[in-house]
Amino acid sequence: MRLGKAEELMLRGYYGESCKKAIKLILTIADSYGCGTTIKIRSAHVSGVSYKNIGDPGIEFLKDMSREGCKVRVKTTMNPCGFDLDKPWLFDVDEPFFKKQMEIIELLKSMGVEPTLSCTPYYADNKPRKGDHVAWAESSAVVYVNSVIGAYTNRESGPSALAAAITGRTAMTKEHKEDRGPEVKVEAPLAVRDCADWGILGYLIGLKVPSQVPLLLLRKGYTRESLKYLAAGLGTSSSTSMFLLDEVGWSSRKLEEVQIDQPEIADIYDRWALTRTPSLVFIGCPHCSLGELRAIAERLRGRKVKKDVRLLISTSRSVYAEAARRGLVAAIERAGAHLVKDTCLVVSPIKLSKDDVVLTDSAKAAHYAETMTSSNISIGKRWRCIEEALGS
Ligand code: F3S
């Protein structure tokens, strides 16, 4: 492999052992999946932040990387951790978990990673521009920045995103090429409006197209918000890092064709149907935008969450701060809902029993919640979820 001057110095250990390990990882990936070379990046987003996900081996890895005062070379943000740093008690966090989680955050901070703790950093904390090459982990964000923003990123893992941040470069793969094009045509001109529908549509597309880049032929009327949910669903059921919309005449290409029909969406709602009153309603996978919080606050005005139901709504720190300034946090919490930041249902150690009934408007959250608990998991449209949580 042909190396640049900086890469050679990193490999020789000129910038320390951690940086040497990081560049070795990037070069190994470039060798096996890429075009045998690297590309400079403008930003990184690191996943694998929750102690629930990475455990003690993850802490050891971070300790190893943070030795010798190793620092990231580009703007780097963090995915959610195991609890809201200001309300850990909402997530059944015990002392050992609390300490280990804080250790992870401190280790990342010591390397210069910003404690943004969100899966939607593109709203405020880390905003790639069209054409930027970045190294992001977190599948929903990867699919979103490639497909909606038009930046270029591999579907990085937590360790590879951190290695990219430390070296300032990542493996040059087909995801970083300007001519990345579609591989399968997906016809789905459906009447999907709710964010739950969009998440399910993405999830269905991923089930039918598990690894290729789909060209989506959708009915007009989608928004960036709709595509956020579609990206999260798609990233859950497939290994793709992006989708394309028919905005540059891709549809004239001859490609394998796949169809998604309206009844398939209904089948997913049936599979995850609500059979009893929920004990926990979860909204905010991926983290809610300010616009979503405004609409939720409006919906909750003058209403109260039932005593035996928890309504959990998750967002990012920065969106939370803006929502607080605009009185939305107070409005949401007045109704008895919990607006939380830094975390989500899936990456938190929240305890759920087999008697719990969880209702969410996110296909991604439902998919992962089902793997981590014996509780009954169901999917509903957003306002149905909220109404199920409300008493009056
Ligand atoms: Fe974000 Fe958690 Fe969903 S990290 S995408 S809210 S599973």
Boltz pocket constraint, residues with backbone or C-beta under 6 A from the ligand:
constraints:
  - pocket:
      binder: B
      contacts: [[A, 79], [A, 80], [A, 119], [A, 140], [A, 232], [A, 284], [A, 285], [A, 286], [A, 287], [A, 314], [A, 343], [A, 344], [A, 345], [A, 346], [A, 347], [A, 364], [A, 365], [A, 368]]
      max_distance: 6.0
